[in-house]
Amino acid sequence: MSIVESWMPWLSRLETPGLVIFISLLIALYFWVTETDVGLAITAPWTIKNDRERMAFCSLYRPGFQASELGLLAAFWLLEAVFLGLQGEYYQVIWIGAGLVVLNLLLRLGAAWSSGKTIKGARAIHFVHALVSVATVIYLVTVGFSILLNMGMGTVTSGMIFWSPIGVVCGIWAVLACTSHGALYAAWKTTNPLRERCRALALVILFLHILLSIILLLAIYMLVILPTQVRPIFIGGGVVSILIYFAMYVTARKRHVGAAYFLGYFGAIAAFTMHQLVFYMIMQETASPVAWGQIVNRLPALFLPTVAVAVCGAILALIYKWSRPVIDLPRTIGWKQNEK
């Protein structure tokens, strides 16, 4: 038994459902930590009006690298070890996702550490960064949720293992969640006109997000074959998530953007917990039993250190982002401050 395994004895007791949950947690770590930066990238083209605001906005990306990408790499390793025979189209799907993640990371690093420079074509770069961020989120969420639907839960889209209409809608839902979170963070950490633009965008996105959440909850309930014991958990988790996002909307309208931003984490956790409980209950019935001891030799030697670095790096990055000071921007001509 390795030192890390002795620290985490629950690892040796994991079987297929628990291992799949572990994979999902590693993927969720990526989204929880990068959600703000992805949202910033999508928000930037619609809110930045001049170079001063661009430099201030880009500094919000720092530190840029949060190590959560390593958690995603560990998830891919574990996915391959649990489900032997990941070949051909499976590898292709994973490599496309990994390529989008790396490209998004490089664009984010470039934006974070060029914030003090004047760059030609900065507006075009912001649009490219926003498009790559949208593509990354939609691709990862669509593929992940579609595999869940088609392999584990049963759905109307049989024969399309990596794609489903509901999966695409889930991807759009995730884009809206990231955008509102990034816009609220920018509104929290800036002042004057940029703050107001970001808050206004967050309110619009949150309204659309709540509507789509209701539609998505009804669509999955009616179109996906859910076991009887799973339905109350699914509906309860979905309703709690919608209520949290509604509270975010009300809080942001009252200009408490910092509080609304932190509520976003609870909304994401509520939605993810509901998803994982449903997934776990279904996997218990459908998955072939595989234990940690059977797959540990299929994993790279760096698997557990990679997970440890990803978790520690993510925690440090979040603390850095939450504790950074507010950027005070000058008022522009003709603008009246709306703060109370």
Phi, psi and omega in degrees: 000132181284167179299316181297319179295326178292330175286330182237074185298339179296338180301316185291346181260000182287138170240188192310307180302316179294323178295321178293322175297320178300316176301314181296323179295321178295320177293319179297325177303318179300313183290320181298320185278321184269355182306316181296313182292322175298318178295322176299317181298321180286327182287325189309309185298337186264352187236335184279131183243343182206174184295324180298315179291325180296315180297318179295317182295316182295330179293342179290341179289339185297144011280355177089301178257120183248006178073356179293337175299330177293326175297322177294320177298316178297324178296320178295319178299313182292323178300317179294322182289322182288314183255089179299147179093016174290094184226171173056246186295330177297311178299321180298315180297316181295318182292325176297314178299316179296321179297318178295320179297315181294317179298318178297320178297316181296318178296321179292318178297318178299318179292319184295321187255013171242018186294337181266009184242151174271124186240132175290139179071025183299323181296318179295322179296320178298320179294319178297315179300318179296317180296317179296320179296316178298314181298319181298311182295312181298317182297308184297315183289319180298312180296312182298313183289326180292321176299317178300313181296312189282331182263325189251329191248340184081133183204170182287348184258054181295144178093353180242084191293324185257005184212143173201150179303318179294325177299319178296317179297322176298323177297317177296320177302316180294323178298316179296321179297316179295318182297314179297322181293316179295319180295321178293322178296317178296322178293326180288323189258007176231177181227173171058219192297324180297320178300316182292321178296316180294320179294318179297317178296319179299320180296317178297313182295320179297321178298313178295322181295319179295316178299314181294325178299317179295314179298317182294319179299316179293320182296313180294320181298322184271329188260337183260136181280100180259135174301151184303318183288345182272332188303313180300322179295316182297311181295316181299314179297320179296318180294317179299317179298316179297318180297322179294318179292329174294319176298324176299316181299313181296317181296318179293324177297328179275008174073016174268069189290328178296315178296319178298321179299314181290329175299330179301325177295319180291325177297316179294319180295319179298314180296317182291319180298317177301314180300316183291322177297316178297314182299315182297315182296324179286318181297329177299329183270333190249338188274143173286137183292125174224129182259162180303319181299334180281337186250347187300327179284347178272350183269149175298153180299335183272007185300302183295318174300324179296317178298317181297316179295320180298315182293312181296316179297321179296317179297315180296320180295318179294318178299319179299314183294317183292330187265355183291147184288160176288138179271118182272115180255147179288153175287145176269160182297132177087003181256134177251131181293133183261000182293146176282000000 
